[in-house]
Amino acid sequence: VRRQPVWSSRAADALAGGAVVLYQEGGGLDLFFSESEGAVPYTEENLEAVVARVIDRWETVYGPAALRGRTRVLKEFDLTVCMERYLKRLALLSAEVARRPREPQQIPLEAALRYPPTARGSFVASKSVKKRVWDHAFARTAARLKPLPADQRSPNSENILAFSYLMMGHRDSDFDKLYWKLLPHSNTYAYFSKAVETLEAGVRRFPNDLLLRFNLGRLCYHTGRSERAYEVFGELAAATSVQFNPLLDLYGEDFGELNFTFRDYVDHLWRYLVTKEERWLERLSAIVMASAWHYRGLIELKWGDQARALKSFEKALRQHGHNACYHEQYANLLWTLSGRNPKARDLAVRHIGLAWDISPYCSGLLAKYAAWLHRSGDPTEAVQRLQAYDHLMGRIDGVTGSHAELRILAKARAELLEPALAGQ
């Protein structure tokens, strides 16, 4: 768990599952769980040593600690207890509504940082309170790392400092605002610029560090600096010698899974940490490089160079093919360029099918897959896929996908599935 400015529900979930949680020192988890209960602190510089210690002493120390932590979490966060706290919170809120309007209570930042949300109901806290908490937490991290002389900063210190600026800027903007539409004079733009400048300085000091350069490329892409991002990813692709420390911060979930297979990266990382086998390190590097090629393809597509983008997407899939977005982007472009070429269309259908195999709950992928199967002359397969999806969704509560995707799916079902069922 990277340093969290508020209570981390993911840490509690992991403890409840019987796992040991590694959290950055100062994150506040130590106020509620000790190392003897499976909550183990680490710093930016000693994560690998802490992981090795936990693995080496699992049977005698940390396995029993994880069981003690699991027992306590399941007791403290029992559903009945949580519901009682939630209902008490609702009662307090309803009482507040009945009172005369007054100035909102100012929650001390230190208290907000270290108070578990289940007890104080942070999920209904105002946006301004959340913003103050995040600003304080990441500003404190930046204030700790920024004064360090350049020659004393490690690659991961540069990463975390840049990440702090990134999140301070992100929290300063609306969540739905596109990064590349930010005004140059805004606070968000200034924070993002600081983040990029920090990574640029880090890359100059550590020119062969794979993840530091990769983070720079991604940050440039997501903050509207496409030309620089393309250059950085090109440098990665052309590099003949790199230093790869897979434990460096990677901003995995902060940009989502669309352009980087973060879950596979973490899965392979743990295999490498446990076995120390070189093959897992090679797979980790391949996952990173696949993302770099995918980003290059996105930029080339944005610039209108479809032929070159297609080749970049192909290279991404050759490096690491277990990413639905990679297959979908490749399939979309291939379908666009296929014209009357049936082999190209069949290949596009195959890749959209592979994308759906990886993300079987995505209604948008299924709607596209069924429509392409039908247009390619295979309506029977299209109907079977729609039936399989309905069977799958009948087992879970809720449907994934945007409103637009669900409308497309409804149209595909009306045009393909319902006539087929009527014919039976």
C-alpha positions in Angstrom: 0.0 0.0 0.0 1.5 3.3 -1.1 1.3 6.0 1.4 -2.4 6.8 1.9 -3.5 10.2 3.3 -6.6 8.5 4.6 -7.5 5.0 5.9 -6.8 2.4 3.3 -9.8 0.1 2.8 -7.6 -2.1 0.5 -5.3 -2.7 3.5 -8.2 -3.8 5.7 -9.5 -6.0 2.9 -6.1 -7.7 2.5 -5.8 -8.2 6.3 -9.3 -9.7 6.3 -8.1 -12.2 3.7 -5.2 -13.4 5.9 -2.5 -11.5 4.0 0.3 -9.4 5.4 0.1 -5.7 4.4 3.1 -3.7 3.6 2.5 0.1 4.0 4.7 3.1 3.8 5.8 4.5 7.2 3.7 7.4 8.3 0.6 6.1 6.5 -1.3 5.8 9.8 -2.0 2.1 9.7 0.3 1.6 12.7 -2.3 3.4 14.8 -4.7 0.5 14.4 -2.7 -2.6 13.6 0.8 -3.6 14.7 3.4 -5.7 12.9 2.4 -8.6 15.1 -1.0 -8.3 13.4 0.3 -8.3 9.8 0.8 -4.6 9.2 4.4 -4.2 8.3 5.9 -0.7 7.5 8.5 0.0 4.8 10.3 3.1 3.4 11.0 4.1 -0.2 14.4 2.6 0.0 14.0 -0.7 1.9 10.9 -2.3 0.3 12.8 -5.2 -1.2 14.5 -6.0 2.1 11.2 -5.9 3.9 9.6 -8.3 1.4 12.5 -10.7 1.7 12.2 -10.6 5.5 8.5 -11.4 5.4 9.0 -14.3 3.0 11.9 -15.7 4.9 10.1 -15.6 8.3 6.6 -16.4 7.1 6.2 -19.7 8.9 7.5 -18.6 12.2 6.5 -14.9 12.4 4.4 -13.3 9.7 2.1 -16.2 8.9 0.8 -16.3 12.5 0.7 -12.5 12.5 -1.5 -12.5 9.4 -3.9 -14.8 11.2 -4.1 -12.5 14.2 -4.7 -9.5 12.0 -7.4 -11.4 10.1 -9.2 -12.3 13.3 -9.1 -8.7 14.5 -10.3 -7.1 11.2 -13.2 -9.5 10.9 -14.2 -8.6 14.4 -13.8 -4.8 14.1 -15.3 -4.6 10.7 -18.2 -7.0 11.1 -21.1 -6.1 8.9 -23.4 -5.5 11.9 -20.9 -3.1 13.5 -20.3 -1.2 10.2 -24.1 -0.9 9.6 -24.6 0.4 13.1 -21.9 3.1 12.6 -23.4 4.0 9.2 -26.9 4.4 10.6 -25.6 6.5 13.5 -23.9 8.7 10.9 -27.2 9.1 9.0 -29.0 10.0 12.2 -26.4 12.7 12.9 -26.7 14.0 9.4 -30.5 14.1 9.6 -30.3 16.0 12.9 -27.9 18.5 11.3 -30.4 19.2 8.5 -33.1 20.0 11.1 -30.9 22.6 12.7 -30.3 26.2 11.7 -27.7 26.5 8.9 -24.3 27.2 10.3 -20.7 27.2 9.3 -19.4 23.7 8.5 -17.2 22.2 11.2 -13.5 22.3 10.4 -12.0 18.9 10.9 -8.3 19.1 12.0 -6.1 17.8 9.2 -4.1 15.5 11.5 -7.3 14.0 12.8 -8.7 13.5 9.4 -5.5 11.8 8.3 -5.5 9.3 11.1 -9.2 8.6 11.7 -10.7 5.4 10.1 -13.5 6.4 7.7 -15.8 3.6 8.9 -16.1 5.4 12.2 -16.4 9.0 10.9 -18.3 8.3 7.6 -15.7 9.9 5.3 -17.7 8.6 2.3 -20.2 11.4 2.9 -17.5 14.1 3.7 -17.6 17.2 1.6 -15.3 17.5 -1.4 -13.5 20.5 0.2 -12.6 18.4 3.3 -11.3 15.6 1.2 -9.3 18.0 -0.9 -7.7 19.6 2.2 -6.7 16.2 3.5 -5.1 15.1 0.2 -3.3 18.4 -0.2 -1.9 18.2 3.3 -0.8 14.6 2.9 1.0 14.9 -0.4 2.3 18.4 0.4 3.9 16.9 3.5 5.5 14.1 1.4 6.8 16.7 -1.1 8.2 18.9 1.7 10.1 15.9 3.0 11.7 14.9 -0.3 12.2 18.2 -2.1 14.9 19.6 0.3 17.1 16.5 -0.3 20.2 17.3 -2.4 20.0 15.9 -5.9 22.8 13.5 -5.3 21.0 12.0 -2.3 17.7 11.3 -4.2 17.2 7.8 -5.4 15.1 7.0 -8.5 12.2 6.1 -6.3 12.5 9.4 -4.3 12.1 11.2 -7.7 9.2 9.0 -8.5 7.3 9.6 -5.3 8.0 13.3 -5.3 6.7 13.5 -8.8 3.7 11.4 -7.8 3.0 13.8 -4.9 2.9 16.8 -7.3 0.7 14.8 -9.7 -1.9 13.9 -7.1 -1.9 17.5 -5.7 -2.7 18.7 -9.2 -5.2 16.0 -9.8 -7.1 16.8 -6.5 -7.1 20.4 -7.5 -9.1 19.8 -10.6 -12.4 18.3 -11.4 -12.2 14.5 -11.9 -13.9 14.6 -15.3 -11.6 17.4 -16.6 -9.3 16.3 -19.4 -5.7 17.0 -18.6 -4.8 18.3 -22.0 -7.5 21.0 -21.8 -6.1 22.6 -18.6 -5.3 26.2 -18.7 -1.6 27.0 -18.4 -2.2 29.4 -15.5 -4.2 27.0 -13.4 -2.9 25.4 -10.2 -3.4 21.9 -11.7 -1.2 22.7 -14.7 1.5 24.1 -12.4 1.5 20.9 -10.3 1.6 18.7 -13.3 4.5 20.7 -14.7 6.4 20.2 -11.4 5.8 16.5 -11.6 7.2 16.4 -15.2 10.2 18.5 -14.3 10.9 16.3 -11.3 11.0 13.1 -13.5 13.0 14.9 -16.2 15.6 15.7 -13.6 15.5 12.1 -12.4 16.0 10.8 -15.9 19.0 13.0 -16.5 20.6 11.6 -13.3 19.5 8.0 -14.0 19.4 7.8 -17.8 19.3 4.0 -17.9 16.5 3.5 -15.3 13.6 1.8 -17.2 10.7 2.6 -14.9 11.8 6.2 -14.2 11.8 6.9 -18.0 8.6 4.9 -18.4 6.8 7.0 -15.8 8.1 10.1 -17.4 6.6 9.0 -20.8 3.2 8.2 -19.3 3.1 11.4 -17.3 3.9 13.4 -20.4 1.2 11.6 -22.4 -1.5 12.1 -19.7 -0.7 15.7 -19.3 -0.9 16.6 -23.0 2.8 16.5 -23.8 2.5 14.1 -26.7 5.7 15.0 -28.6 7.8 14.5 -25.5 6.0 11.3 -24.6 6.6 9.9 -28.0 10.3 10.8 -27.8 10.6 9.2 -24.4 8.9 5.9 -25.5 11.1 5.9 -28.6 14.2 6.2 -26.4 13.0 3.2 -24.4 12.4 1.1 -27.5 15.8 1.9 -28.9 17.7 1.4 -25.6 20.2 -1.5 -25.6 21.0 -1.4 -21.9 18.6 -0.5 -19.1 18.5 -0.8 -15.3 15.3 -2.4 -14.2 14.2 -2.3 -10.5 10.7 -3.7 -10.5 10.0 -2.4 -7.0 10.0 1.3 -8.1 6.7 3.1 -7.9 4.8 2.6 -11.1 1.6 4.7 -10.7 -0.3 1.5 -11.6 -3.9 2.3 -10.8 -3.6 6.1 -11.1 -3.9 5.9 -14.9 -6.1 2.9 -14.9 -5.6 -0.5 -16.6 -6.3 0.7 -20.2 -2.8 1.4 -21.2 -0.8 -0.7 -18.7 -1.5 -4.2 -17.4 -1.0 -3.4 -13.7 -2.6 -6.5 -12.3 -0.4 -8.8 -14.4 2.6 -6.7 -13.4 1.9 -7.1 -9.6 1.2 -10.9 -10.1 4.5 -11.4 -11.9 6.3 -9.2 -9.4 5.3 -11.4 -6.5 6.4 -14.5 -8.5 9.8 -12.9 -9.0 10.1 -11.8 -5.3 9.4 -15.3 -4.1 11.3 -17.4 -6.7 14.0 -14.9 -7.8 13.7 -16.6 -11.2 15.0 -14.5 -14.1 12.1 -15.4 -16.4 9.7 -13.4 -14.2 11.9 -10.4 -14.3 11.9 -10.7 -18.1 8.1 -10.9 -18.1 7.9 -7.7 -16.0 10.1 -5.9 -18.4 8.0 -7.1 -21.3 4.8 -5.8 -19.7 6.4 -2.3 -19.4 7.7 -2.3 -22.9 4.3 -3.5 -24.3 2.8 -0.5 -22.6 5.4 1.8 -24.1 4.7 0.5 -27.6 0.9 0.9 -27.0 1.4 4.5 -26.0 3.4 5.1 -29.1 0.6 3.6 -31.2 -2.0 5.9 -29.5 0.1 8.9 -30.3 0.7 7.9 -33.9 -3.1 7.3 -34.2 -3.7 10.7 -32.8 -1.3 12.2 -35.4 -3.1 10.4 -38.2 -0.4 7.8 -39.0 -2.6 4.7 -39.0 -0.1 2.4 -40.7 2.7 3.1 -38.2 0.2 2.9 -35.3 -0.9 -0.5 -36.4 2.7 -1.7 -36.3 3.2 -0.3 -32.8 0.0 -2.0 -31.6 1.3 -5.3 -33.0 4.6 -4.9 -31.2 2.7 -4.2 -27.9 0.7 -7.4 -28.4 3.9 -9.4 -29.1 5.4 -8.2 -25.9 2.4 -8.8 -23.7 -1.0 -9.9 -25.1 -3.1 -10.2 -21.9 -4.7 -6.7 -22.1 -8.1 -6.2 -23.5 -7.4 -2.6 -24.5 -4.4 -3.6 -26.6 -6.5 -6.1 -28.5 -9.4 -3.8 -28.9 -7.2 -0.9 -30.2 -5.5 -3.2 -32.7 -8.8 -4.7 -33.8 -10.5 -1.3 -34.3 -7.7 0.0 -36.5 -7.4 -3.3 -38.4 -11.1 -3.3 -39.0 -10.9 0.3 -40.2 -8.1 -0.4 -42.6 -9.4 -3.8 -43.8 -11.6 -2.5 -46.6 -12.8 -5.6 -48.5 -9.9 -7.8 -47.3 -11.7 -10.7 -45.6 -8.5 -12.0 -43.9 -7.9 -8.7 -42.3 -11.5 -8.5 -41.1 -11.3 -12.1 -39.7 -8.1 -11.1 -37.8 -9.9 -8.0 -36.4 -12.8 -10.2 -35.3 -10.3 -12.6 -33.7 -8.7 -9.9 -31.7 -11.9 -8.3 -30.5 -12.9 -11.8 -29.4 -9.6 -12.1 -27.5 -10.3 -8.8 -25.8 -13.7 -10.0 -24.7 -12.2 -13.3 -23.4 -10.0 -11.1 -21.1 -12.9 -8.8 -20.1 -16.0 -11.0 -20.3 -18.2 -8.6 -18.3 -17.6 -5.7 -20.7 -20.9 -5.2 -22.6 -19.3 -2.8 -25.1 -16.8 -5.4 -26.2 -19.5 -8.0 -26.5 -21.7 -5.7 -28.6 -18.9 -4.9 -31.0 -17.9 -8.6 -31.1 -21.4 -9.8 -31.9 -21.9 -7.0 -34.6 -18.6 -7.8 -36.3 -19.4 -11.6 -36.3 -22.7 -10.9 -37.9 -21.2 -8.5 -40.5 -18.5 -11.1 -41.3 -21.1 -13.7 -42.1 -21.3 -15.7 -38.9 -24.6 -14.7 -37.2 -24.9 -18.1 -35.4 -21.7 -17.4 -33.5 -22.9 -13.9 -32.7 -26.1 -15.2 -31.2 -24.2 -17.8 -29.2 -22.0 -15.1 -27.7 -25.0 -13.0 -26.7 -26.6 -16.0 -25.1 -23.4 -16.8 -23.2 -23.2 -13.2 -22.0 -26.8 -13.3 -20.7 -26.1 -16.6 -18.9 -23.0 -15.1 -17.3 -24.7 -11.8 -16.3 -27.6 -13.8 -14.8 -25.2 -15.0 -12.1 -24.0 -11.6 -10.9 -25.8 -8.5 -9.7 -25.4 -5.6 -12.1 -24.1 -4.9 -15.6 -20.9 -3.2 -16.5 -20.4 -0.7 -19.3 -21.4 2.9 -20.1 -24.9 3.9 -21.2 -23.7 4.1 -24.8 -22.2 0.6 -24.6 -25.4 -0.8 -23.1 -27.5 0.9 -25.9 -25.2 -0.8 -28.5 -25.6 -4.1 -26.7 -29.4 -3.7 -26.6 -29.5 -3.0 -30.3 -27.3 -6.1 -31.0 -29.6 -8.2 -28.9 -32.7 -6.9 -30.6 -31.2 -7.4 -34.1 -29.5 -10.8 -33.6 -30.6 -12.6 -30.5 -34.3 -12.0 -30.3 -35.0 -12.9 -33.9 -33.0 -16.1 -33.5 -34.9 -17.0 -30.3 -38.2 -16.2 -32.1 -37.2 -18.6 -34.9 -36.7 -21.4 -32.5 
